[in-house]
Amino acid sequence: MARAKRMTGLVPLMVSHFTNDIYSNFLPAYIPQLIAKFSLSLTLAGGASSVYSSISSFTQLLFGYAGDRLGRANFALLAPLITAVFMSAVGLMPSYPLVLCLLVLAALGTASFHPSSASQAGGLSQHHKGMVVSSFIAAGSLGYALGPLLATGFIGVAGFERTYLLALPSLLLIAVLWRRTRWPAKPRPAERAKGSARALLPLLPLWLVVILRSTVQISFTTFLLVLLEQRGLSQLAGSLVLGLSLFVGTLGTLGGGYLSDRLGRRWVTALSLALAYPLYFGFLHTGGAASFSLLATGWALAAASNPVILTQAQELAPAQASMASAITMGFGWGIAGLLVSLVGWLADLRGLAASLNWTILALPLAAVVSLTTREQGRETGEPR
């Protein structure tokens, strides 16, 4: 009975997350089209990505704060619709400034979705919280991996100017979910009063772990195709390697949540990040199919800590679960995204492989930091 009730609440959230993230990652497929349409330099084209990622990451703090006070379900279904509509309309825009305006609006949809829906997913179960959160995150990861493929295929068939048609499935899907989803109650005033800035202080080590881990993940997402091209692979082959790594990372996300319910949050995070380092190192120093296997396995281990940290943060600040989610998701990823520019700067000085060799040292450092974090379930003796 409890399992059925949990799935009734989780499935709509997973579908919403899949929907939001598949649209949120259309931009990589749009970039070549925008360059050709508006004769953009690489700097301006990269600026579009920077605008979207920074807005969608840093404004999560604002939406997390609002979600804890206004009710978490306010954003869970409307936000993916906002992301889908504005991201799909990019092909219609007659100028680059208007494209940026649409990207800002789409980014706000993504930013409003993640903190509230993540805290809503975490509240569906106490004894299997890690597995529930990991299922929610895995749905988004799968959508994120498929987004560029869907957009590229559609543009190849229908053309860039008709991307607005891509919004139609989201309209139908969200309408169905809206009718079938049972909305949770808004937090009572007494519950809202429990939250304070001091209660968020234990999240700082977790936030640092997210920054360190995410810097590695975003760096490899950003530069992997360039590195593989330097090794002699085609862009198509490199895209397949990246897609495979992202898919295996989704499996790692599920595994991390499952194990954390049984072994404890901090130990799963520490072990997964520590074990990921030699695998990334092996990929950088080997070649052929074996190196790709090392990369995919390392990617899965690094991704395994993602739902674990999010769950741990929500448990440490239950009265501010949306804010805790924003800190350990969007804000941490946003800072990591800025640090990737340093990875690129070092690559210009020393070469890309050397730069990534230094970057992956963040993984064992993150593992050490994770051991200093608090774990609410273990300290209070609550059942896991």
C-alpha positions in Angstrom: 0.0 0.0 0.0 2.8 2.4 1.0 4.7 1.5 -2.2 1.7 2.1 -4.4 1.1 5.5 -2.8 4.7 6.4 -3.2 4.7 5.5 -6.9 1.5 7.5 -7.4 3.3 10.6 -6.3 6.7 9.8 -7.8 5.7 8.9 -11.4 4.2 12.3 -12.3 7.3 14.0 -10.8 9.6 11.7 -12.9 7.7 12.4 -16.0 7.8 16.1 -15.3 11.5 16.0 -14.7 12.1 14.0 -17.9 10.0 16.5 -19.8 11.7 19.6 -18.3 15.2 18.3 -18.9 14.7 17.0 -22.4 13.7 20.6 -23.4 16.3 22.3 -21.3 19.1 20.6 -23.3 17.9 21.6 -26.7 20.5 24.4 -26.8 23.5 22.3 -27.9 21.5 21.4 -31.1 20.5 25.0 -31.5 24.0 26.5 -31.4 25.2 25.6 -34.9 21.8 26.8 -36.3 22.1 30.1 -34.4 25.7 30.6 -35.7 24.6 30.1 -39.3 21.4 32.2 -39.0 22.9 35.3 -37.3 26.5 34.9 -38.3 27.6 34.7 -34.7 31.1 34.4 -33.5 32.0 31.5 -31.2 32.1 34.0 -28.3 28.6 35.1 -28.9 27.4 31.6 -29.4 29.0 30.5 -26.2 27.3 33.5 -24.5 23.9 32.0 -25.2 25.0 28.9 -23.2 26.4 31.0 -20.4 23.2 33.1 -20.1 21.0 30.0 -20.0 23.2 28.0 -17.5 23.8 30.9 -15.1 20.2 32.0 -14.9 18.9 28.4 -14.5 21.5 27.7 -11.8 21.7 30.7 -9.6 18.0 31.7 -9.5 17.3 28.3 -8.0 18.0 29.8 -4.6 15.2 32.3 -5.1 12.8 29.6 -6.2 13.9 27.3 -3.4 13.1 30.0 -0.9 9.7 30.6 -2.5 8.9 26.9 -2.7 9.4 26.4 1.1 6.8 29.1 1.7 4.3 28.9 -1.1 4.0 25.2 -1.5 6.2 22.9 -3.5 3.5 21.7 -6.0 3.1 25.3 -7.4 6.1 24.7 -9.7 6.1 21.0 -10.4 3.9 21.0 -13.5 3.8 24.6 -14.7 7.6 25.0 -14.8 8.3 22.2 -17.4 5.6 23.8 -19.6 7.4 27.2 -19.3 10.7 25.6 -20.2 9.2 23.7 -23.2 7.3 26.6 -24.7 10.1 29.2 -24.6 12.9 26.8 -25.6 10.8 25.5 -28.5 10.1 29.0 -29.8 13.8 29.9 -30.3 13.8 29.0 -34.0 11.1 31.6 -34.6 13.2 34.5 -33.3 14.3 37.1 -35.9 17.3 38.4 -33.9 19.9 37.2 -31.5 18.8 39.5 -28.6 15.3 38.0 -28.8 16.8 34.5 -28.6 18.6 35.5 -25.4 15.3 36.8 -24.0 13.7 33.4 -24.7 16.6 31.6 -23.2 16.3 33.6 -20.0 12.5 32.8 -19.7 13.2 29.1 -20.4 16.0 29.1 -17.8 13.6 30.6 -15.2 11.2 27.7 -15.9 14.0 25.2 -15.3 15.2 27.0 -12.2 11.7 27.1 -10.7 11.1 23.4 -11.3 14.1 21.7 -9.7 14.2 22.8 -6.0 10.5 22.4 -5.4 10.0 19.2 -7.3 13.2 17.6 -5.8 11.9 18.4 -2.2 8.5 17.1 -3.2 10.1 13.8 -4.4 12.1 13.6 -1.2 9.0 13.9 0.9 7.4 10.8 -0.6 9.3 8.3 1.5 11.3 8.2 4.8 12.6 4.6 4.7 13.5 4.6 0.9 14.3 8.3 0.5 17.6 7.7 -1.4 16.0 5.4 -4.0 13.0 7.8 -4.5 15.3 10.8 -5.0 17.6 8.8 -7.3 14.7 7.7 -9.5 13.5 11.3 -9.8 17.0 12.5 -10.7 17.6 9.6 -13.1 14.4 10.6 -15.1 15.9 14.1 -15.6 19.3 12.7 -16.5 17.7 10.5 -19.2 15.8 13.4 -20.6 18.9 15.6 -20.6 20.8 13.0 -22.5 18.1 12.6 -25.1 17.4 16.4 -25.6 20.1 17.2 -28.2 19.3 14.0 -30.2 15.6 14.9 -30.3 16.2 18.5 -31.3 18.9 17.6 -33.9 16.6 15.0 -35.5 13.6 17.3 -35.7 15.7 20.2 -37.2 17.1 17.8 -39.8 13.5 16.8 -40.9 11.4 20.0 -40.3 14.0 22.8 -40.2 15.1 25.2 -37.5 12.3 27.7 -38.1 9.7 25.2 -37.1 11.0 24.2 -33.6 7.9 25.7 -32.1 6.2 22.5 -33.0 8.3 20.7 -30.5 6.3 22.3 -27.7 3.1 20.4 -28.7 3.9 17.1 -26.9 4.6 19.0 -23.7 1.2 20.7 -23.8 -0.6 17.4 -24.1 1.5 15.7 -21.5 1.3 18.4 -18.9 -2.5 18.6 -19.4 -2.8 14.9 -18.7 -0.6 15.1 -15.6 -2.4 18.1 -14.4 -5.7 16.2 -14.3 -4.2 13.1 -12.7 -1.8 14.5 -10.1 -2.9 14.8 -6.5 -1.5 18.0 -5.1 0.3 17.9 -1.7 -0.8 20.3 0.9 1.0 23.6 1.4 3.3 23.8 4.4 1.6 25.1 7.5 2.7 28.4 9.0 4.2 26.5 12.0 6.3 24.3 9.6 7.5 27.4 7.7 8.6 29.1 10.9 11.0 26.3 11.7 13.4 27.2 8.9 16.3 29.5 9.5 19.5 30.5 7.8 21.4 28.8 10.6 19.8 25.5 9.8 21.4 25.6 6.4 25.0 25.9 7.7 25.5 22.1 7.8 24.9 22.1 4.1 28.2 24.0 3.3 30.4 20.9 3.2 27.9 19.2 0.9 27.8 22.3 -1.3 31.6 22.1 -1.6 31.4 18.4 -2.5 28.9 19.3 -5.3 31.2 22.0 -6.6 34.2 19.7 -6.8 32.4 16.8 -8.3 30.4 18.9 -10.7 33.5 20.7 -12.0 34.8 17.4 -13.2 31.5 16.3 -14.7 30.9 19.6 -16.5 34.5 19.8 -17.7 34.3 16.4 -19.3 30.8 17.2 -20.8 32.2 20.4 -22.3 35.6 19.2 -23.5 35.2 15.5 -24.2 34.4 15.8 -27.9 37.4 18.1 -28.3 39.7 15.6 -26.5 38.4 12.7 -28.6 38.8 14.6 -31.8 42.4 15.2 -30.8 42.7 11.4 -30.4 41.4 11.0 -34.0 37.7 10.2 -33.5 35.0 11.7 -35.6 32.4 14.1 -34.1 29.8 11.4 -34.5 31.9 8.8 -32.7 32.7 11.3 -29.9 29.0 12.1 -29.5 28.2 8.4 -29.2 30.9 8.0 -26.4 29.4 11.1 -24.6 25.9 9.8 -25.0 26.9 6.4 -23.6 28.6 7.9 -20.7 25.6 10.0 -19.8 23.3 7.0 -20.1 25.6 4.9 -17.8 25.7 7.9 -15.5 21.9 7.6 -15.2 22.3 4.0 -14.0 24.9 5.1 -11.5 22.4 7.6 -10.2 19.9 4.8 -9.4 22.6 2.7 -7.8 23.8 5.4 -5.6 20.4 6.2 -4.1 19.6 2.5 -3.5 22.9 1.8 -1.7 22.7 5.0 0.4 19.5 3.7 2.0 21.4 0.7 3.2 25.0 1.8 3.7 24.6 5.4 4.7 24.8 8.6 2.7 28.3 9.9 3.4 30.0 6.5 2.9 28.4 5.9 -0.5 29.4 9.4 -1.6 33.0 9.1 -0.3 33.5 5.6 -1.9 31.9 6.5 -5.2 34.0 9.6 -5.7 37.2 8.0 -4.5 36.8 5.1 -6.9 35.8 7.3 -9.8 39.3 9.0 -9.7 41.4 6.1 -10.9 38.9 5.3 -13.6 39.0 8.9 -15.0 42.8 8.8 -14.7 42.8 5.5 -16.6 40.7 6.9 -19.4 43.1 9.9 -19.8 46.1 7.6 -20.0 44.8 4.7 -22.2 43.2 4.4 -25.6 40.6 2.4 -27.5 37.5 0.7 -26.2 39.1 0.0 -22.8 39.4 3.7 -22.2 35.8 4.3 -23.0 34.7 1.6 -20.6 36.8 3.3 -17.9 35.2 6.6 -18.7 31.7 5.3 -18.6 32.3 3.5 -15.3 33.9 6.5 -13.7 31.1 8.7 -14.9 28.6 6.3 -13.3 30.4 6.4 -10.0 30.7 10.2 -10.0 27.0 10.5 -10.8 26.1 8.0 -8.0 26.7 10.7 -5.4 24.3 13.2 -7.0 21.0 11.8 -5.4 22.8 10.9 -2.2 24.0 14.4 -1.5 20.6 15.8 -2.4 18.8 13.4 -0.1 21.3 14.1 2.7 20.8 17.9 2.3 17.0 17.5 2.6 17.3 15.3 5.7 19.6 17.9 7.3 17.2 20.8 6.6 13.7 19.2 6.4 11.8 22.5 7.0 13.7 24.1 4.1 13.9 21.1 1.7 13.4 23.3 -1.4 16.2 25.6 -0.3 18.5 22.7 0.5 17.8 21.2 -2.9 18.6 24.6 -4.6 21.9 24.9 -2.8 23.1 21.3 -3.6 21.7 21.3 -7.1 21.5 24.6 -9.0 23.8 26.8 -7.0 26.5 24.2 -6.7 26.3 23.4 -10.4 26.4 27.1 -11.2 29.7 27.7 -9.4 31.1 24.6 -11.0 30.1 25.9 -14.4 32.1 29.1 -13.8 35.1 27.1 -12.7 35.1 25.2 -16.0 36.5 28.4 -17.6 39.6 27.9 -15.5 39.9 24.4 -16.9 39.8 25.8 -20.4 42.4 28.5 -19.5 44.7 25.8 -18.2 44.1 23.7 -21.3 45.2 26.7 -23.5 48.4 26.8 -21.4 49.3 23.2 -20.9 47.1 21.2 -23.2 43.6 19.7 -22.7 44.7 16.3 -21.4 47.0 17.8 -18.8 44.3 20.2 -17.7 41.8 17.4 -17.2 44.5 15.4 -15.3 44.6 18.2 -12.8 40.9 18.7 -12.7 40.1 15.1 -11.7 42.0 15.6 -8.5 38.8 17.3 -7.3 37.3 13.8 -7.0 39.4 12.4 -4.1 39.3 15.9 -2.5 35.5 15.8 -2.7 35.6 12.3 -1.2 37.6 13.5 1.8 35.3 16.5 2.3 32.2 14.2 2.2 33.4 12.3 5.2 33.1 15.5 7.3 29.4 16.0 6.5 26.6 15.3 8.9 24.1 12.5 8.3 20.8 13.1 10.0 19.4 9.6 9.8 22.4 8.0 11.5 22.8 10.6 14.2 19.1 10.6 15.2 18.7 6.8 15.0 15.8 7.1 12.6 15.0 4.0 10.6 16.5 4.0 7.1 
